[in-house]
Amino acid sequence: MSQAASATAILVLARWPTASMVWGLKELAWGALVPAKAPGLRWRKVLGSGYQGGFGLRPGWDRLAQFCVFDDARSARAWLEHDRGLAAWRDRAADLLWFELRAWQCRGRWAGQDLPVSTGAPDTGPVAALTRASIRPSQARAFWSHSPAAERALAASAGCSLAVGLGEAPLLRQATFSLWSGLDAMDAYARSGAHLEAIRDAYRQGYFSESMFARFVVTDRGGSWNSLRAH
């Protein structure tokens, strides 16, 4: 099997208690400056979050995420079980939730990095979506004008059990991760309302200098995030 056919992604979400917030901010800065090293790790992004995990301009100082892409599921699992840096996150987090993901659809790149498609579209079961973009400074105001309506629509969408606003840098490098009960629910949101209007405007007006839109099969998960739990 080729590396592209077996590539596996891991998303980790962490929420810190007050005593660990400064430590978490240092992790965010350190992650941007120092490349991570682990067997089979292709690339990693350490991401902040919006207030209470939302999508607005107000930062959430108590939340952090990692998105990692590995050559295969074995390397991803070894990192989850043995990485010292991730163990430190677990020790300090009030909540930590992770997902093992296999992409069945991806358009675009992330900081020049590819995310290989490694499985087919699912017939049943939970699915996830990740969208990220580098926003042109001249288009930031227009981009953010869509955020409140899109966030309300996502929160009200049937079948969405988790939606988190993420970002590498304030205002201009943003991402969203969402978890869905199935493909039908994900498609119903993507093809209607505020989200569809925002995507159309983004393409028509050239909001982004780079973007990536990916859909995943959720192959495993564990931990907790607010009221959502996985074992």
Z-matrix of the N, CA and C atoms (Angstrom, degrees):
N
C 1 1.472
C 2 1.520 1 109.80
N 3 1.330 2 117.81 1 135.13
C 4 1.458 3 121.40 2 -179.19
C 5 1.508 4 110.56 3 -73.11
N 6 1.361 5 115.41 4 160.91
C 7 1.461 6 119.14 5 177.83
C 8 1.517 7 110.74 6 -61.47
N 9 1.352 8 117.43 7 -38.72
C 10 1.458 9 119.54 8 179.39
C 11 1.518 10 110.86 9 -61.63
N 12 1.351 11 116.76 10 -36.45
C 13 1.455 12 120.31 11 -176.81
C 14 1.517 13 112.74 12 -74.78
N 15 1.327 14 118.50 13 -15.76
C 16 1.460 15 120.48 14 -177.31
C 17 1.521 16 113.32 15 -118.75
N 18 1.335 17 118.58 16 3.80
C 19 1.459 18 121.41 17 -177.55
C 20 1.528 19 110.83 18 -56.66
N 21 1.332 20 115.47 19 137.89
C 22 1.460 21 122.73 20 -176.73
C 23 1.521 22 109.30 21 -130.46
N 24 1.331 23 116.12 22 136.15
C 25 1.460 24 121.17 23 177.49
C 26 1.525 25 109.64 24 -109.00
N 27 1.317 26 115.69 25 150.28
C 28 1.463 27 122.99 26 174.08
C 29 1.525 28 108.48 27 -125.21
N 30 1.313 29 116.31 28 128.68
C 31 1.463 30 121.22 29 170.45
C 32 1.525 31 107.72 30 -112.57
N 33 1.328 32 116.67 31 128.81
C 34 1.463 33 123.28 32 177.18
C 35 1.521 34 108.53 33 -118.86
N 36 1.323 35 116.49 34 129.90
C 37 1.462 36 123.08 35 174.47
C 38 1.519 37 108.78 36 -114.10
N 39 1.323 38 117.31 37 132.55
C 40 1.461 39 121.01 38 179.33
C 41 1.520 40 110.18 39 -131.50
N 42 1.326 41 115.24 40 141.15
C 43 1.467 42 122.04 41 174.42
C 44 1.520 43 107.55 42 -123.20
N 45 1.346 44 115.40 43 125.29
C 46 1.464 45 120.43 44 -174.34
C 47 1.514 46 111.89 45 -94.27
N 48 1.328 47 117.61 46 145.44
C 49 1.467 48 119.60 47 164.34
C 50 1.528 49 108.55 48 -71.20
N 51 1.319 50 116.66 49 166.85
C 52 1.465 51 120.78 50 -176.81
C 53 1.524 52 112.09 51 -54.66
N 54 1.319 53 117.36 52 -37.98
C 55 1.461 54 121.02 53 -176.72
C 56 1.526 55 113.05 54 -65.73
N 57 1.322 56 117.64 55 -19.02
C 58 1.476 57 121.13 56 -177.23
C 59 1.520 58 113.45 57 -108.15
N 60 1.329 59 118.48 58 3.99
C 61 1.464 60 120.11 59 -173.67
C 62 1.526 61 112.09 60 -65.24
N 63 1.317 62 118.49 61 -42.93
C 64 1.465 63 120.39 62 179.30
C 65 1.524 64 110.23 63 -63.90
N 66 1.323 65 116.29 64 -42.42
C 67 1.470 66 120.44 65 176.04
C 68 1.530 67 110.75 66 -58.20
N 69 1.328 68 117.12 67 -41.89
C 70 1.451 69 120.52 68 179.16
C 71 1.520 70 112.99 69 -63.78
N 72 1.320 71 117.47 70 -39.55
C 73 1.460 72 120.71 71 177.55
C 74 1.523 73 111.25 72 -65.03
N 75 1.336 74 116.76 73 -35.71
C 76 1.462 75 119.86 74 175.50
C 77 1.530 76 110.63 75 -65.15
N 78 1.327 77 117.03 76 -37.72
C 79 1.467 78 120.92 77 176.98
C 80 1.525 79 111.00 78 -62.90
N 81 1.319 80 117.24 79 -38.84
C 82 1.455 81 121.14 80 178.37
C 83 1.524 82 110.55 81 -63.64
N 84 1.330 83 117.25 82 -46.29
C 85 1.463 84 120.76 83 179.10
C 86 1.523 85 110.89 84 -66.39
N 87 1.322 86 116.83 85 -43.21
C 88 1.464 87 121.23 86 -178.95
C 89 1.526 88 110.77 87 -64.02
N 90 1.321 89 117.47 88 -39.81
C 91 1.461 90 121.04 89 -179.48
C 92 1.509 91 113.01 90 -62.93
N 93 1.328 92 116.80 91 -31.43
C 94 1.459 93 119.95 92 178.83
C 95 1.520 94 112.57 93 -76.60
N 96 1.333 95 116.93 94 -22.64
C 97 1.464 96 120.44 95 -173.60
C 98 1.522 97 113.99 96 -100.08
N 99 1.320 98 117.41 97 -30.15
C 100 1.465 99 121.42 98 -171.70
C 101 1.523 100 109.80 99 -117.80
N 102 1.334 101 118.30 100 118.56
C 103 1.468 102 120.39 101 178.65
C 104 1.525 103 111.04 102 -63.08
N 105 1.322 104 116.40 103 136.74
C 106 1.461 105 120.88 104 177.56
C 107 1.521 106 109.79 105 -77.03
N 108 1.326 107 115.53 106 149.00
C 109 1.455 108 121.39 107 178.67
C 110 1.523 109 108.95 108 -127.68
N 111 1.330 110 115.76 109 127.52
C 112 1.461 111 122.07 110 175.83
C 113 1.518 112 106.85 111 -162.42
N 114 1.327 113 118.30 112 147.56
C 115 1.470 114 120.45 113 178.25
C 116 1.524 115 111.71 114 -56.49
N 117 1.316 116 116.11 115 126.37
C 118 1.457 117 121.36 116 177.50
C 119 1.506 118 115.63 117 81.31
N 120 1.342 119 118.33 118 -1.16
C 121 1.465 120 120.70 119 -179.25
C 122 1.519 121 110.19 120 -79.39
N 123 1.311 122 116.82 121 121.96
C 124 1.467 123 121.73 122 178.34
C 125 1.526 124 111.25 123 -85.26
N 126 1.316 125 116.40 124 -50.85
C 127 1.457 126 120.19 125 178.37
C 128 1.526 127 109.78 126 -161.60
N 129 1.339 128 114.37 127 159.96
C 130 1.464 129 121.40 128 -176.88
C 131 1.518 130 109.61 129 -144.61
N 132 1.331 131 115.26 130 147.12
C 133 1.456 132 122.59 131 171.97
C 134 1.524 133 108.92 132 -127.79
N 135 1.332 134 116.70 133 131.36
C 136 1.450 135 122.51 134 172.27
C 137 1.528 136 107.19 135 -100.58
N 138 1.333 137 116.77 136 129.77
C 139 1.454 138 121.82 137 -166.95
C 140 1.521 139 111.48 138 -129.14
N 141 1.314 140 115.90 139 140.29
C 142 1.442 141 121.06 140 169.47
C 143 1.520 142 110.19 141 -84.39
N 144 1.338 143 115.94 142 -175.78
C 145 1.460 144 120.53 143 -178.16
C 146 1.515 145 109.71 144 -142.12
N 147 1.343 146 114.84 145 163.14
C 148 1.450 147 120.04 146 174.13
C 149 1.516 148 111.48 147 -77.61
N 150 1.314 149 116.07 148 170.44
C 151 1.460 150 121.91 149 -178.97
C 152 1.523 151 110.12 150 -56.62
N 153 1.329 152 116.71 151 126.93
C 154 1.460 153 124.75 152 -177.44
C 155 1.539 154 111.44 153 55.80
N 156 1.322 155 116.03 154 29.40
C 157 1.454 156 120.48 155 179.03
C 158 1.516 157 114.82 156 79.09
N 159 1.336 158 117.21 157 10.02
C 160 1.455 159 120.92 158 -175.34
C 161 1.517 160 113.16 159 -84.85
N 162 1.357 161 115.64 160 -164.77
C 163 1.452 162 122.08 161 -170.45
C 164 1.517 163 113.55 162 -115.29
N 165 1.305 164 117.78 163 4.94
C 166 1.455 165 120.30 164 -176.30
C 167 1.516 166 113.09 165 -80.36
N 168 1.334 167 115.20 166 -175.73
C 169 1.457 168 121.65 167 -177.73
C 170 1.526 169 112.72 168 -77.92
N 171 1.326 170 117.71 169 -19.63
C 172 1.462 171 120.80 170 -179.49
C 173 1.535 172 109.88 171 -73.62
N 174 1.330 173 119.15 172 124.36
C 175 1.470 174 120.68 173 -177.16
C 176 1.525 175 112.05 174 -75.52
N 177 1.324 176 115.06 175 152.75
C 178 1.455 177 121.61 176 173.67
C 179 1.514 178 109.08 177 -103.36
N 180 1.321 179 117.22 178 97.46
C 181 1.459 180 120.73 179 -173.50
C 182 1.523 181 113.21 180 -67.46
N 183 1.323 182 116.68 181 -15.27
C 184 1.466 183 120.43 182 -175.17
C 185 1.529 184 112.93 183 -100.11
N 186 1.342 185 118.72 184 12.82
C 187 1.462 186 120.92 185 -174.70
C 188 1.520 187 111.51 186 -133.27
N 189 1.316 188 115.01 187 145.15
C 190 1.456 189 121.94 188 -177.43
C 191 1.521 190 108.35 189 -150.68
N 192 1.336 191 115.73 190 156.52
C 193 1.463 192 120.81 191 178.54
C 194 1.521 193 109.83 192 -143.78
N 195 1.314 194 115.54 193 159.07
C 196 1.463 195 122.95 194 169.65
C 197 1.527 196 107.95 195 -129.65
N 198 1.314 197 115.29 196 137.91
C 199 1.464 198 120.76 197 170.76
C 200 1.522 199 106.97 198 -122.52
N 201 1.329 200 116.39 199 119.94
C 202 1.462 201 122.63 200 -174.10
C 203 1.519 202 109.77 201 -125.57
N 204 1.321 203 116.01 202 143.19
C 205 1.467 204 121.61 203 176.91
C 206 1.526 205 108.33 204 -120.38
N 207 1.342 206 115.31 205 125.55
C 208 1.460 207 122.35 206 -176.98
C 209 1.525 208 110.57 207 -116.11
N 210 1.345 209 114.67 208 160.30
C 211 1.461 210 120.52 209 177.94
C 212 1.518 211 112.11 210 -61.04
N 213 1.333 212 116.74 211 -35.54
C 214 1.468 213 120.33 212 -173.83
C 215 1.522 214 109.92 213 -159.60
N 216 1.328 215 115.17 214 171.30
C 217 1.464 216 120.70 215 -177.46
C 218 1.528 217 111.87 216 -65.87
N 219 1.332 218 117.93 217 -33.61
C 220 1.465 219 120.27 218 -179.97
C 221 1.521 220 110.77 219 -62.72
N 222 1.322 221 117.66 220 -44.44
C 223 1.466 222 120.60 221 178.57
C 224 1.523 223 111.06 222 -65.15
N 225 1.336 224 116.31 223 -40.01
C 226 1.462 225 120.08 224 179.10
C 227 1.518 226 110.91 225 -63.19
N 228 1.333 227 116.62 226 -43.80
C 229 1.458 228 120.47 227 -179.61
C 230 1.533 229 111.58 228 -66.33
N 231 1.322 230 117.04 229 -39.68
C 232 1.471 231 120.04 230 178.08
C 233 1.522 232 110.62 231 -61.82
N 234 1.325 233 117.51 232 -40.01
C 235 1.466 234 121.20 233 177.57
C 236 1.523 235 110.79 234 -63.82
N 237 1.324 236 117.07 235 -45.02
C 238 1.463 237 120.49 236 178.77
C 239 1.526 238 111.85 237 -58.35
N 240 1.319 239 116.64 238 -38.63
C 241 1.458 240 120.89 239 -172.82
C 242 1.532 241 113.32 240 -86.98
N 243 1.354 242 117.71 241 -27.87
C 244 1.462 243 118.68 242 -167.78
C 245 1.525 244 115.46 243 -125.23
N 246 1.325 245 119.20 244 -10.30
C 247 1.465 246 119.52 245 -175.37
C 248 1.528 247 110.73 246 -67.74
N 249 1.338 248 116.94 247 127.57
C 250 1.466 249 121.43 248 -176.93
C 251 1.528 250 111.55 249 -68.26
N 252 1.334 251 115.74 250 -37.09
C 253 1.454 252 118.35 251 179.07
C 254 1.519 253 111.75 252 -63.53
N 255 1.328 254 117.04 253 -43.19
C 256 1.463 255 120.19 254 178.04
C 257 1.530 256 110.75 255 -67.21
N 258 1.336 257 117.30 256 -35.21
C 259 1.466 258 120.26 257 176.03
C 260 1.529 259 110.87 258 -60.42
N 261 1.338 260 116.79 259 -37.63
C 262 1.470 261 120.24 260 177.33
C 263 1.526 262 110.81 261 -65.31
N 264 1.331 263 117.03 262 -37.39
C 265 1.461 264 120.12 263 174.99
C 266 1.521 265 110.18 264 -60.90
N 267 1.322 266 116.76 265 -46.70
C 268 1.469 267 120.29 266 -179.47
C 269 1.528 268 111.40 267 -59.96
N 270 1.325 269 115.70 268 -41.39
C 271 1.463 270 119.94 269 -177.36
C 272 1.521 271 111.95 270 -63.75
N 273 1.317 272 117.46 271 -32.30
C 274 1.458 273 121.13 272 -172.96
C 275 1.526 274 113.75 273 -99.83
N 276 1.306 275 118.39 274 -17.09
C 277 1.460 276 120.96 275 -171.81
C 278 1.523 277 112.11 276 -78.85
N 279 1.333 278 115.51 277 142.24
C 280 1.459 279 120.83 278 168.81
C 281 1.520 280 109.81 279 -76.90
N 282 1.321 281 116.96 280 -35.23
C 283 1.464 282 124.65 281 175.29
C 284 1.515 283 107.93 282 -137.65
N 285 1.316 284 117.39 283 138.41
C 286 1.461 285 121.40 284 172.48
C 287 1.514 286 108.20 285 -144.35
N 288 1.315 287 115.77 286 125.41
C 289 1.462 288 122.98 287 -178.16
C 290 1.517 289 108.73 288 -128.74
N 291 1.336 290 116.70 289 133.56
C 292 1.455 291 120.01 290 178.95
C 293 1.529 292 110.86 291 -128.19
N 294 1.334 293 114.44 292 151.54
C 295 1.458 294 122.43 293 177.92
C 296 1.522 295 109.40 294 -128.57
N 297 1.315 296 116.21 295 136.14
C 298 1.461 297 122.11 296 169.42
C 299 1.525 298 106.66 297 -98.91
N 300 1.321 299 117.26 298 127.78
C 301 1.467 300 122.45 299 -167.46
C 302 1.522 301 111.62 300 -131.27
N 303 1.329 302 115.89 301 143.66
C 304 1.466 303 122.02 302 172.30
C 305 1.525 304 107.61 303 -125.77
N 306 1.321 305 117.11 304 122.22
C 307 1.470 306 120.76 305 -176.40
C 308 1.521 307 111.42 306 -76.54
N 309 1.333 308 115.67 307 134.03
C 310 1.463 309 118.99 308 170.55
C 311 1.533 310 111.77 309 -110.36
N 312 1.316 311 115.91 310 -8.79
C 313 1.470 312 119.42 311 177.97
C 314 1.516 313 108.33 312 -152.60
N 315 1.324 314 117.38 313 135.90
C 316 1.461 315 120.56 314 177.31
C 317 1.512 316 109.60 315 -155.75
N 318 1.328 317 115.56 316 133.07
C 319 1.462 318 122.53 317 173.13
C 320 1.526 319 108.35 318 -123.73
N 321 1.331 320 115.98 319 135.02
C 322 1.453 321 120.32 320 174.61
C 323 1.523 322 112.85 321 92.17
N 324 1.342 323 114.19 322 -170.24
C 325 1.465 324 121.57 323 -176.74
C 326 1.523 325 109.50 324 -139.74
N 327 1.328 326 114.84 325 166.38
C 328 1.466 327 121.93 326 179.28
C 329 1.526 328 106.92 327 -124.88
N 330 1.336 329 115.84 328 109.90
C 331 1.466 330 121.61 329 -176.99
C 332 1.524 331 110.50 330 50.18
N 333 1.325 332 115.74 331 41.41
C 334 1.461 333 121.51 332 179.18
C 335 1.509 334 115.07 333 80.32
N 336 1.329 335 118.38 334 -1.27
C 337 1.461 336 122.54 335 -177.36
C 338 1.527 337 110.88 336 -94.91
N 339 1.340 338 114.92 337 142.69
C 340 1.457 339 120.98 338 177.33
C 341 1.522 340 111.03 339 -91.00
N 342 1.318 341 116.04 340 152.30
C 343 1.460 342 123.25 341 170.14
C 344 1.524 343 107.00 342 -118.66
N 345 1.334 344 118.21 343 103.15
C 346 1.465 345 120.18 344 -174.70
C 347 1.523 346 112.28 345 -66.15
N 348 1.322 347 115.44 346 141.23
C 349 1.464 348 121.44 347 169.66
C 350 1.522 349 107.78 348 -77.01
N 351 1.347 350 116.98 349 126.40
C 352 1.462 351 119.85 350 -170.58
C 353 1.525 352 114.10 351 -129.53
N 354 1.345 353 117.52 352 8.26
C 355 1.459 354 120.05 353 177.41
C 356 1.516 355 108.87 354 -158.22
N 357 1.328 356 116.84 355 173.21
C 358 1.448 357 121.33 356 176.16
C 359 1.518 358 111.55 357 -92.92
N 360 1.319 359 116.58 358 166.71
C 361 1.459 360 120.92 359 178.26
C 362 1.524 361 110.15 360 -62.29
N 363 1.315 362 118.10 361 140.20
C 364 1.468 363 120.79 362 -175.67
C 365 1.523 364 112.64 363 -79.88
N 366 1.308 365 116.05 364 152.01
C 367 1.463 366 121.24 365 173.14
C 368 1.524 367 110.85 366 -84.96
N 369 1.331 368 116.38 367 -37.69
C 370 1.461 369 121.31 368 -178.70
C 371 1.528 370 108.89 369 -143.21
N 372 1.334 371 114.39 370 175.79
C 373 1.453 372 119.48 371 171.60
C 374 1.506 373 114.19 372 92.02
N 375 1.332 374 116.86 373 171.76
C 376 1.459 375 121.04 374 -176.51
C 377 1.522 376 112.49 375 -68.61
N 378 1.313 377 115.62 376 144.68
C 379 1.457 378 122.80 377 177.08
C 380 1.524 379 107.96 378 -132.75
N 381 1.326 380 115.61 379 162.74
C 382 1.460 381 120.69 380 -178.94
C 383 1.519 382 109.70 381 -138.29
N 384 1.311 383 115.86 382 158.09
C 385 1.466 384 122.01 383 177.74
C 386 1.519 385 109.24 384 -132.55
N 387 1.320 386 115.46 385 143.11
C 388 1.458 387 122.10 386 174.40
C 389 1.518 388 107.80 387 -131.14
N 390 1.311 389 116.29 388 125.39
C 391 1.455 390 121.46 389 173.59
C 392 1.519 391 107.93 390 -122.32
N 393 1.324 392 116.36 391 137.32
C 394 1.462 393 119.38 392 176.69
C 395 1.523 394 108.18 393 -144.48
N 396 1.351 395 114.71 394 153.49
C 397 1.456 396 118.75 395 -176.63
C 398 1.515 397 110.64 396 -154.76
N 399 1.325 398 114.78 397 145.47
C 400 1.458 399 122.39 398 166.25
C 401 1.522 400 106.47 399 -96.94
N 402 1.317 401 116.45 400 112.83
C 403 1.457 402 122.29 401 -172.29
C 404 1.527 403 109.62 402 -88.35
N 405 1.324 404 116.42 403 131.23
C 406 1.457 405 119.87 404 175.72
C 407 1.537 406 108.98 405 -64.22
N 408 1.341 407 118.10 406 133.11
C 409 1.471 408 119.39 407 -178.94
C 410 1.520 409 113.40 408 -53.52
N 411 1.321 410 116.81 409 -36.12
C 412 1.468 411 119.90 410 -178.78
C 413 1.522 412 112.30 411 -69.39
N 414 1.355 413 117.78 412 -16.44
C 415 1.452 414 121.79 413 -177.65
C 416 1.531 415 112.90 414 -109.86
N 417 1.339 416 117.06 415 6.04
C 418 1.464 417 119.74 416 -175.62
C 419 1.527 418 112.27 417 -61.57
N 420 1.312 419 117.49 418 -44.28
C 421 1.462 420 120.02 419 -178.95
C 422 1.530 421 110.81 420 -61.51
N 423 1.331 422 116.89 421 -43.80
C 424 1.461 423 120.19 422 179.56
C 425 1.523 424 111.21 423 -64.97
N 426 1.324 425 116.66 424 -41.91
C 427 1.467 426 120.09 425 178.89
C 428 1.517 427 110.95 426 -60.03
N 429 1.327 428 117.25 427 -50.44
C 430 1.451 429 120.42 428 -174.58
C 431 1.523 430 112.78 429 -70.91
N 432 1.323 431 117.78 430 -17.97
C 433 1.463 432 119.67 431 176.91
C 434 1.525 433 111.70 432 -66.19
N 435 1.342 434 116.94 433 -22.69
C 436 1.466 435 120.69 434 178.77
C 437 1.530 436 112.68 435 -84.22
N 438 1.310 437 118.01 436 -15.57
C 439 1.461 438 120.74 437 -169.17
C 440 1.528 439 114.39 438 -61.71
N 441 1.345 440 120.73 439 -48.17
C 442 1.473 441 118.43 440 -175.87
C 443 1.523 442 113.23 441 -59.45
N 444 1.322 443 117.75 442 -45.48
C 445 1.469 444 120.25 443 -178.51
C 446 1.516 445 111.31 444 -66.58
N 447 1.332 446 116.91 445 -41.03
C 448 1.462 447 119.86 446 179.98
C 449 1.524 448 110.98 447 -65.40
N 450 1.330 449 118.03 448 -39.07
C 451 1.458 450 120.90 449 179.39
C 452 1.526 451 111.05 450 -66.36
N 453 1.330 452 117.28 451 -41.96
C 454 1.472 453 119.88 452 177.87
C 455 1.523 454 110.94 453 -63.02
N 456 1.323 455 116.76 454 -42.00
C 457 1.467 456 120.35 455 -179.83
C 458 1.521 457 110.84 456 -64.60
N 459 1.316 458 117.01 457 -39.80
C 460 1.462 459 120.31 458 179.66
C 461 1.518 460 110.71 459 -66.42
N 462 1.322 461 117.49 460 -42.68
C 463 1.460 462 121.05 461 -179.55
C 464 1.526 463 111.61 462 -62.96
N 465 1.332 464 116.61 463 -29.67
C 466 1.461 465 120.92 464 -177.87
C 467 1.522 466 113.23 465 -92.02
N 468 1.328 467 118.09 466 -1.44
C 469 1.461 468 121.11 467 -174.25
C 470 1.523 469 111.44 468 -75.26
N 471 1.314 470 116.00 469 129.82
C 472 1.461 471 120.79 470 175.69
C 473 1.518 472 109.28 471 -65.20
N 474 1.328 473 116.29 472 136.40
C 475 1.456 474 120.33 473 176.38
C 476 1.503 475 115.07 474 91.03
N 477 1.333 476 118.96 475 -5.36
C 478 1.466 477 121.62 476 177.40
C 479 1.522 478 108.95 477 -95.39
N 480 1.341 479 116.99 478 112.80
C 481 1.463 480 120.56 479 -177.42
C 482 1.517 481 113.10 480 -97.54
N 483 1.324 482 117.35 481 -13.25
C 484 1.466 483 120.86 482 -179.84
C 485 1.516 484 109.06 483 -157.96
N 486 1.332 485 116.53 484 134.38
C 487 1.458 486 121.99 485 173.51
C 488 1.522 487 107.82 486 -144.15
N 489 1.324 488 116.69 487 126.50
C 490 1.462 489 121.73 488 -174.72
C 491 1.522 490 109.72 489 -131.25
N 492 1.324 491 116.18 490 130.31
C 493 1.453 492 121.53 491 173.01
C 494 1.517 493 109.95 492 -85.53
N 495 1.325 494 116.45 493 129.87
C 496 1.461 495 122.44 494 -176.69
C 497 1.524 496 109.72 495 -128.96
N 498 1.337 497 116.80 496 167.62
C 499 1.455 498 119.04 497 177.45
C 500 1.512 499 112.61 498 -171.19
N 501 1.335 500 115.62 499 146.42
C 502 1.471 501 121.70 500 174.35
C 503 1.515 502 111.61 501 -83.20
N 504 1.326 503 116.45 502 -30.64
C 505 1.460 504 121.44 503 -176.57
C 506 1.522 505 108.20 504 -152.60
N 507 1.333 506 118.38 505 148.98
C 508 1.461 507 121.05 506 -178.50
C 509 1.526 508 112.29 507 -57.96
N 510 1.305 509 115.40 508 140.05
C 511 1.466 510 125.43 509 170.30
C 512 1.524 511 114.89 510 73.01
N 513 1.325 512 118.80 511 -44.97
C 514 1.462 513 119.90 512 -164.56
C 515 1.524 514 115.57 513 -111.81
N 516 1.314 515 119.76 514 -11.55
C 517 1.471 516 121.25 515 178.58
C 518 1.522 517 107.88 516 -131.36
N 519 1.323 518 114.32 517 97.07
C 520 1.457 519 120.88 518 -168.87
C 521 1.526 520 111.55 519 -122.59
N 522 1.339 521 115.00 520 155.73
C 523 1.458 522 121.32 521 178.50
C 524 1.528 523 109.47 522 -148.83
N 525 1.331 524 115.77 523 158.52
C 526 1.451 525 122.93 524 175.74
C 527 1.517 526 108.91 525 -136.60
N 528 1.325 527 116.49 526 133.34
C 529 1.464 528 121.50 527 172.96
C 530 1.515 529 108.30 528 -117.57
N 531 1.344 530 116.58 529 133.71
C 532 1.462 531 119.96 530 178.47
C 533 1.524 532 109.71 531 -138.03
N 534 1.337 533 115.13 532 147.11
C 535 1.458 534 123.65 533 -178.75
C 536 1.514 535 108.78 534 -117.78
N 537 1.350 536 115.88 535 133.83
C 538 1.457 537 121.36 536 -172.48
C 539 1.524 538 110.57 537 -129.47
N 540 1.335 539 114.80 538 152.98
C 541 1.461 540 120.38 539 179.25
C 542 1.520 541 111.97 540 -68.53
N 543 1.323 542 117.17 541 -27.26
C 544 1.460 543 121.23 542 -179.79
C 545 1.508 544 111.34 543 -173.16
N 546 1.328 545 115.68 544 174.86
C 547 1.459 546 121.64 545 -175.25
C 548 1.525 547 112.24 546 -65.75
N 549 1.330 548 117.83 547 -36.32
C 550 1.463 549 120.31 548 -178.98
C 551 1.527 550 111.25 549 -61.31
N 552 1.324 551 116.65 550 -42.62
C 553 1.464 552 120.13 551 179.88
C 554 1.523 553 110.97 552 -66.04
N 555 1.334 554 116.84 553 -41.97
C 556 1.459 555 120.54 554 178.23
C 557 1.528 556 111.28 555 -61.39
N 558 1.326 557 116.52 556 -44.91
C 559 1.463 558 120.61 557 -178.71
C 560 1.523 559 112.12 558 -65.97
N 561 1.334 560 116.52 559 -37.43
C 562 1.465 561 119.77 560 -179.63
C 563 1.522 562 110.64 561 -60.63
N 564 1.328 563 117.48 562 -39.51
C 565 1.461 564 120.20 563 177.46
C 566 1.529 565 111.24 564 -71.47
N 567 1.331 566 117.17 565 -44.89
C 568 1.462 567 121.02 566 -174.05
C 569 1.523 568 112.46 567 -64.57
N 570 1.322 569 116.98 568 -26.77
C 571 1.467 570 120.93 569 -172.25
C 572 1.519 571 113.74 570 -104.73
N 573 1.319 572 116.71 571 19.21
C 574 1.458 573 117.86 572 -177.62
C 575 1.523 574 110.89 573 -148.66
N 576 1.308 575 115.14 574 162.23
C 577 1.453 576 123.62 575 166.13
C 578 1.509 577 117.06 576 61.44
N 579 1.332 578 114.40 577 -144.88
C 580 1.462 579 121.92 578 -172.21
C 581 1.518 580 112.11 579 -63.70
N 582 1.318 581 117.64 580 -36.61
C 583 1.467 582 120.44 581 -179.75
C 584 1.517 583 110.68 582 -64.11
N 585 1.321 584 117.52 583 -47.04
C 586 1.463 585 120.91 584 179.88
C 587 1.528 586 111.08 585 -62.20
N 588 1.319 587 117.06 586 -41.20
C 589 1.468 588 120.72 587 177.96
C 590 1.525 589 111.06 588 -61.88
N 591 1.347 590 117.11 589 -42.23
C 592 1.455 591 120.93 590 179.86
C 593 1.526 592 111.26 591 -63.73
N 594 1.336 593 117.65 592 -42.89
C 595 1.461 594 121.43 593 -179.55
C 596 1.524 595 110.54 594 -65.07
N 597 1.318 596 117.18 595 -42.78
C 598 1.470 597 120.04 596 178.93
C 599 1.519 598 111.43 597 -61.56
N 600 1.339 599 116.87 598 -43.66
C 601 1.466 600 119.86 599 178.94
C 602 1.532 601 110.83 600 -65.46
N 603 1.336 602 116.53 601 -37.82
C 604 1.459 603 119.93 602 179.99
C 605 1.523 604 111.14 603 -59.65
N 606 1.323 605 117.04 604 -42.57
C 607 1.461 606 120.25 605 179.75
C 608 1.526 607 111.87 606 -74.31
N 609 1.321 608 116.60 607 -41.31
C 610 1.472 609 119.31 608 -177.92
C 611 1.516 610 112.04 609 -66.11
N 612 1.329 611 116.76 610 -39.41
C 613 1.456 612 120.98 611 -172.58
C 614 1.528 613 113.53 612 -102.27
N 615 1.326 614 117.58 613 -0.73
C 616 1.460 615 120.79 614 175.86
C 617 1.514 616 113.47 615 65.72
N 618 1.348 617 116.87 616 50.55
C 619 1.455 618 120.28 617 -178.58
C 620 1.532 619 112.65 618 -62.35
N 621 1.335 620 117.39 619 -32.51
C 622 1.459 621 121.01 620 -165.39
C 623 1.524 622 112.92 621 -111.60
N 624 1.330 623 116.16 622 139.16
C 625 1.463 624 120.78 623 170.38
C 626 1.522 625 110.91 624 -86.85
N 627 1.342 626 117.01 625 -21.85
C 628 1.463 627 123.34 626 174.36
C 629 1.516 628 107.61 627 -157.88
N 630 1.323 629 116.15 628 145.78
C 631 1.457 630 119.15 629 178.85
C 632 1.517 631 110.07 630 -152.71
N 633 1.337 632 115.05 631 160.87
C 634 1.457 633 121.76 632 174.24
C 635 1.519 634 108.56 633 -144.74
N 636 1.325 635 116.10 634 133.58
C 637 1.457 636 122.54 635 178.54
C 638 1.521 637 106.81 636 -127.73
N 639 1.325 638 117.43 637 117.85
C 640 1.459 639 121.24 638 -174.30
C 641 1.521 640 110.70 639 -131.84
N 642 1.350 641 114.40 640 147.29
C 643 1.464 642 122.29 641 174.63
C 644 1.515 643 108.56 642 -123.69
N 645 1.343 644 114.54 643 143.54
C 646 1.458 645 119.66 644 -171.40
C 647 1.524 646 112.29 645 -133.05
N 648 1.324 647 115.01 646 149.29
C 649 1.451 648 122.47 647 159.94
C 650 1.529 649 107.27 648 -84.49
N 651 1.314 650 116.95 649 134.24
C 652 1.472 651 121.52 650 176.24
C 653 1.521 652 107.57 651 -89.06
N 654 1.332 653 117.11 652 108.71
C 655 1.463 654 121.06 653 -176.20
C 656 1.526 655 112.93 654 -92.06
N 657 1.332 656 117.55 655 -19.79
C 658 1.463 657 120.97 656 176.37
C 659 1.522 658 107.95 657 -168.21
N 660 1.316 659 115.73 658 161.11
C 661 1.463 660 120.54 659 175.64
C 662 1.505 661 109.21 660 -162.77
N 663 1.338 662 115.97 661 162.15
C 664 1.453 663 119.90 662 179.37
C 665 1.510 664 111.29 663 -163.66
N 666 1.334 665 116.10 664 161.03
C 667 1.451 666 121.20 665 177.54
C 668 1.509 667 112.74 666 98.22
N 669 1.328 668 116.45 667 -157.76
C 670 1.466 669 121.91 668 -178.26
C 671 1.525 670 110.19 669 -147.34
N 672 1.335 671 115.12 670 154.29
C 673 1.470 672 122.16 671 177.24
C 674 1.512 673 107.53 672 -149.26
N 675 1.318 674 116.32 673 105.66
C 676 1.456 675 122.00 674 -172.55
C 677 1.534 676 108.83 675 54.37
N 678 1.317 677 119.66 676 -120.34
C 679 1.463 678 120.52 677 -177.64
C 680 1.528 679 112.62 678 -90.28
N 681 1.333 680 117.97 679 -6.83
C 682 1.463 681 120.85 680 -179.50
C 683 1.515 682 108.98 681 -86.50
N 684 1.325 683 115.96 682 128.40
C 685 1.458 684 120.49 683 -179.56
C 686 1.516 685 110.43 684 -128.48
N 687 1.346 686 114.69 685 147.76
C 688 1.457 687 120.52 686 177.66
C 689 1.509 688 107.88 687 -143.03
N 690 1.306 689 117.13 688 139.09
C 691 1.468 690 121.01 689 -178.94
C 692 1.515 691 108.82 690 -132.87
